[in-house]
Amino acid sequence: LQDRALDYFRYKWKRFHLLGASYDFPELSATLQDDLLFYRHKSLILRVPIFSNLEPLEILAIIRKLQTLFFMPEDMIVQEGDVGREMFFIREGVVTLKSVSYTHLTLPTIYSV
């Protein structure tokens, strides 16, 4: 029984690392869920220059707003000319930038784990 219980939580931990969502551990206290989310996403947030000097509670406030989204190849995430109201962190995969207006785009590159 102990092995089965450990297998269950190993599965949940693996899923948490894939999705990074607190709802994977609803049985845990809110404080422990926050600690897990902070552990999972802190380095991702701190790689963004404007967030690099934030206090832990400020980082946690951003982390609590994160949503996991999955996109398939050829999906359009944003379209040129759209008003930017979101920030995307690419945890895994590749994004292709296509522009009609610019022949060369210079963007800050932020790598995640």
C-alpha positions, 0 to 999 in steps of 0.5 A: 500500500505504501508503494502504491501511495508513493507511486501516486505522488510520484505521478502527481509530482511528474505531472506537476513538473509538466504542467506546473499547476497547483490544482494537481495537489488540491489536498495540500495546504495553500501555503504548500501549494504556493511553495511548490509553485514558487519552486517550479517557476521562480527561475523562469520569472527571474530570467525576465530582466524587468522581474529580476529584482522583485521580492519573493512575494511579488514573484509569487503574485506573478506565478499565481497568475500563470496559466499553462497553454498548449499550442500545436505546430502551426498554431498562431499565438498572436498576430502582428498588429494585435494589442499586447495584453499577455506575456508568454513564457515558452517552457518547451518547444519552438516558436517561429516569428513571422512579420510582414512589416519587418525584415529583421526582428530583434527581441530579447531572448529568454530561455527557460528550464 
